[in-house]
């Protein structure tokens, strides 16, 4: 069978438009589908979005009688076609949830396939709080399995509600990015009876404790900074790291205090400050600002400033993009009081218990402090939670396949950004030759984490969007 849909107009950089007329031919085991996308002007799209509360189960596994909690969700039926009912669920990840007004894929896909759009806030983030505080005891029901069960119960209950109220049960496609991208792929893998397709942007499906490949990618990205020798920018950061630890480990407490004052970090010590300091270049690269980092480093490299003043200026440049020490302080991580817009304590709890993804120093030539190894990270987790927490990444990968999910998944589309260190915990190639999945590494200037789901500022990305929309449409078309 074939289905035709026509061209699409995307908002590029807020004011420019790119008209794309493209035909995408996908070969599935069940046949071929030919797509052409209709023009859509996102700049004039105003959605009617309703925020609601869904009462989900606190503990789906150990004690289903533990009660319910109020989980926030959003819905829009602007494009919904009752005669061919479909729904797209956008998974909110490790932060306060929101309906994806600016994350255009769920909305654009909905306009093409005439679907309702839902967004579901993750337990323990935003206003979706199962317990009265974030003590370690209360965080024990914060994990990916409980969150996946939340999604399953939400979809089943929504199906029942729609069947009762308007007499239909829609087909669902699930969409997410980063950790939520992994959740999207895992959910499709575990619950194929509930969703017919998944888009997993920068999906970190492989839990890795000693994640040195992240910094390896950062070093590779820095090699793209123009100039000779090619590793000058990485060497400059190594110089900064060496200087920083001479101050942090100085026997003179006044020298250490003066150094930390530059970063407004006098209440921090080597353990928590190290993570902040190591993430300064990451704060540029991960959101797609590698070129900006190269420019800042080049300016500092050519300057006559002292090393101390160069470091201060680098930190100030990072702060312009909202990067600072606040989220790295142990005082923040140890705070068990619920704050709606805070996600640090909850997220690091998940990292310390389930995933790892500890960004250890890349050996033998790290940029960050060489002491940032697994021993360092285990101490970090213990200091933050006052318990010996160790990530059970082996169990995580056994239960959900790790990189082997690419062998067994169906109707799942994996995307990665070429500059993204997180891609090494994701699916970059279809090594198993699975005809039911699609894998794309998006290569462009500044193609970093979730680049296809949060920004369409690159001319290659509208094409990626069309591929994703096609996967959504094909999944919904298949029985």
N, C-alpha and C positions, 0 to 999 in steps of 0.2 A: 504494500500500500504506500501511497505518497500523500504528504500533506504540504500545502504551500502556505507560507505566511510571507508578507512583504517587508523590506528595508527597515532601518531604525535610525533615529536621530538621537545622539547622546550629547549631554551637556559636557563639554570639555573645558576644564579650568574655569567653570562658572559662567562663561559668556560665549565661548566659541562652540560651534556645532560641526560635527563631522557626519556627513551622510554616507552611509555604507550600504551598497547593494552587493550582496555576496550570497553565493549559493553554497551550502555546506551539505555534503553527502556523507552520511554515516551508514556503515554496513553493520547491521546487527544479525545475530543468528536467525532472527525471525524475518529479516528482510531489510529493505532500504527505505530511508525517508529523506525527502528532499525539502530543505527549508529555505525560505526567503522571508525576511522580517519586515513587518509593516512600520512606516514612519511613526515615531513616538517622540514628542518634545517634552523632555523631563522638566524643563524650566517652568512649564505651566501646569505640571501635575500637582494637584493639591488633594491629599487623601483625607477621607473621613476615617479617623482612627479612634477606636474605643479602647480605653484601658479598663481592665477588669481584674478580678481576684478569683483564682481557682484554688480550691481546698484540696491539697495533695497530701499524701501519706508521709508522715515523718520518717518512719523506718519501714521500708518495703520488705526487709528480709528477716531481721532478728525479732522484730516485735511489731507486727502490723496493727496491733491494738494500742500503739503508743500515741495515737491521736493524729490530728491533721494540722497543717500549717497553711497560712495564706501565701500563695505563690502568685506573683504578679504576671499578667500577660497583656498583650495588645492584639487587636484584630481589625482588619479592614476588609469589607466586602464590596469595595468599589468596582472590582472587575469580575466578580463572581458570576458564573453562568450556571444557574440551577439545573439546566438541561444536560450539562456535562460537568458535574461537580468536581472541582479540584481545589487543593489547598497547598500552600507553601508555608513551611514552618521555619522561621529564622531562629537559630539557637543563640541566645546571649551567653557569653562565656564568663571569664573571671573578672567581673566588674559589674557596676550598676547597669541594669538592662535598659533598653530603649527600643522603640519601633524603628526599623531601618529606613528612615527618611533619606539619609545621605548614603547609606550602603545600598547602592541602586539595584544590585542584581535581583533581590527578592521582588522588588516593586516592578522592575522591567519585565522579569520573567512572568509575573502575574498578569501584566497587560497582554502579553503574547498568548499565554495559555488560558486566560480568563479564569484566574484562580483567586480565592480568598488568600489573604496574607495574615499569618500569625507570628508573634514573637513571644518567647517564653523566657522569663528571667531565671537564672540559675539559683538553686538553693544556697542560702547563706550570703548572697550578694544583693545589694540594693535593699529593697523592701521585703524580699522573700526570705524571711528569717524563721527557721523552725524552732529555735531556742532563744532564751532571753539574753544570752551573752555568748562570747566566743571563747569560753574556757576549753581546754583540751578535751575534757570529758564531753562537752556539748558538741565539739567539732568531730566527734567520732562518726557521726552520720553524714559528714561531708566527704563524699568521694564520687568518682565517676559512675560507679554502678548504681548508687542511689539516684544520681542525676539522670542517668539513662532511664531508670524506672519511672522517674518523674515525668519524663517525656512520653513514655509509653502510656501511662495512666491518663495524662492530659489528652493525648490523641484519642484513646478509646472513649473517654468521657465526652470529648467534643463530638466524636462520631455519633454517640448515642443521643446527645442533645440535638444535633442537626437532623438526625433521623426522626426524632420525635417532633421537632418544631416545623421542619419544612420537607420532611420525607426523603432526604437524600443522605448518602454517606460518600464523602469525597475521596478521591485518590490523593495521596500526600507525597510531596517531595520535601526533603529536609536540607537546610543550607547552614553552614557555619564556617568560621575561620579560626586558625591557630588551634588552641585547645578545643574550642567549639567545632572546628573543622574535623578534628579527630573524633569528637562526639558524633558528628554527622555521619562519618564513615562507619564508626562502630555501631551506631544505631541501625543503619541500613543492613549491616552484616548480621546483627543479632535479631532484628525485628523486620524481616522482609515482608511479613504479613501486614505490617502497619504503614510502611512507606515504600513507594515504588522506585525511588531514586534519591541520590545524595550528591551534593556538591561540597567538596572538602577543600577549602582554600588554605594553603600552608598548614595542612593538617599534620600535627605531631603525633602520629599513630604509634611510634616506636619509643617506648620508655627506655631511657639510657641514663644510668647513674653518672658515670664519668664522661661527661659530654664535652670532650676536648675539641671535637670537630666544629663546635660553634666558633671558638676563637680562631681555629684554622681558617674558617671562611672569612672572618674579619681581616686577618692578615692578607688573604687573597684579594679581598676588596680594596684594601689599602694599596696593593700593588698597581691598581688602576690609576692612582694619583699621578698626573703627568710629572716628569722629571727624571733625572738620573742621580744615583742608581735607582732602579725600580722599587727598592725596599726602603727608600729614605724616610718615608712617612712612618712606617712601622718602627724603624730604628729610632726616630724621634720620640715616639711613644715609649719605647723601651728606656730611653734616656730619662723621660719623665718618671717612669715607674721606679727606676733605680734611685733617683733623687728623692722621690716621695718616701721610700722605705728607709732611706738614710735618716730622714727626719722622724718618721713614725717609730723607728727602733732606736732612736738616739738615747744615749744615757742621760742627756740633759733634758729634763722635763720641760724647761722653758722653750727649747727649740721645737719640741713636739707640739706644745701648746700654740706657739706662733704659727706653725704650719697649719694646724687644724683650724685656726681662726680665719684663715683665708677662705675656707669653705663653709664657715658657720657650723663647724662640726666639733666643737670642743667637748661635747658630751659623748663623743664616739671614741671607739678604740680601734685597734688594728682589725679586729674581726668584722665589725660592721662597716667601717670606713673602707676597707679593701674592696668590698662588693660595689660600693658607690663609685670608687675611683676607677675600677676596672670597667665599669659600664659607661664611662664618659664617651669614648668613641662609639660604643654601641648605641648610645642615645641619638647619634646622628645616622648611623648606617641602617638600623632596623626599620625606622620609618621611611627610608628612602632618601636620606639627605647625605649620601656619601660624598657627592661633589662639594657640598657645603663644608664638610669636614676636611676634604682635601684643600680647599681654599684657605680655611682657618690655619691648618698646619703649615701650609706654604708661607703664609704671612708670618707665622711665628718662627719658622725655620730661617727666614731671611732677616728677622728682626735682631736688634742689639740688646733686647731685654734679657735680664737674668733668667735662669731656669725657673726660679720661684715665680717671677712675674709672668713668664710665659704660661705656666700652669694656671695661674690665677685668671689670665685672659681666656684660656681654653674653657675653664669652668664657667666663666661669665658668658661665653658664647653658647655653651650648652644650656645655660639657664634661660636664654632668650626663647628656647623652645619648650620651656616648662620643666627642664630636668634639674633636680636639686637633691639634696641629701635626705629630705624629710622621709621619703618612703623607705629609706635604708636603715634608719635608726632602730636599734633594738627597743628603744622606748615605744616606738610605733608598733613594732611587731609583737611586743609583749602585752599591749593593751587589749583587754578582753571586752571592753565596752563596745557595743554595736554602733557603728557609724555608717550611715546609709551610703555615702560616697567613697568608702574605703574598702579596698579589696586585698591589701597586702597580707594581713595575718591569715586570712582564709586561703589565699592562693599558695603561700609558702607552706602552709600545712599540707595542702594537697601534693605539692612538690616533694616535701620531706617524707611523706608516707606512701605515695603511689608511683611517682614518675621519675624522680631524680632530676634529669636535665640540668645537673649542676655544671655550670660553665667553668670547668677547670682550666688551669693554665695549659696551653698547648705545648707539649714537649716535642723537640728539645729547645725551641726558640720562642717562648711566650712573650706576649706584650704585657699581660697582667703579671702580678706578683707570682713567682714560681711556687710560693707556698700555698696557693689556692688549688689544693688537690682534694681528694675525697675526704681525707682526715679533716681538712679545714671545713668542708661543707657539713660533715657530721657534727663538728663542734658548733657550727652556725645554727643548725637545727636544734641542738640541745639547748643552746643559749636562748633561742627565741621561744621555746616551748617548755623548757625545764624538764624535758624528758628525752630519753634516748630514742629518737625517731629515726627510722631507716626506711628508705623507699623500697617497696616490694616490686621493683620493676620486672622481675622474672615472672611473678604471678600475673601482673598486668599484661605482659606480652603473651603469656600462655592463654589467658582468657580471651584476648581480643586480637591475637594474631601477630602483633608487632608489624614488621615489614611484610609478613606473609599474608596480610589482609589483601594485598594486591593480587594474590593468587585466587582468593575465594570470593572477593566482593563482586557484586553485580550492580550495573546501572549506577556506578560511582565515578565522579570526575575529580581527579586530584590535580591541583595546580600548585606550583612553587615559584617564588621569585628568584632570579639568578643571583642576587646579592644577599640572599637571606641565609643566615647561619642555621636557622631552624629547619631548613630543608633537609639537613642530614638526619633529622629524626622523622622524616616523612617519606613519601613515595615520590621518587624522581624519575623512575623508568618502569615501564611495564615489562619487567624482567621475566615474568611467567607467561607472557603472551596471552593474557586473559582478554578475550574479545568483548567482554562485558564491562570493561572499565576504560577510562581515558586518562592519560597522564600528560601534563604539559608543564615544562619549565619555561616561564616567561622571561625572555632576555631583553633587557632594555636598560637605559641609563637610569639608575635608581630603582630598579625593580626589586623590592625588598619584601618584607613580611606582609602577607595578605594584600599585596598590591592590586590584585584583580577584584577584591571585594570592598576596598575602602576608597579607592580613587581611580578615576578614569582619565588621568592627565597625560597618558602616553598614547600615541597613535596606534600602537600594537594592541592596546587593551580592548578597544571596541570589538576587534575580531575575537579575542578571548571571550568576551561577553556573549557574542553570538554563539560560540561553541557551547558555552554553559547553558544558554537558553535552549539550544537545540537538545541538549541532554535532558533538561527538564521536560521539554515537550515530548521527546521520544519516550521517556519514562512514563509519562502520564498517558501516552497513547497505547503503550503495551498493556496487555492483559496480565 
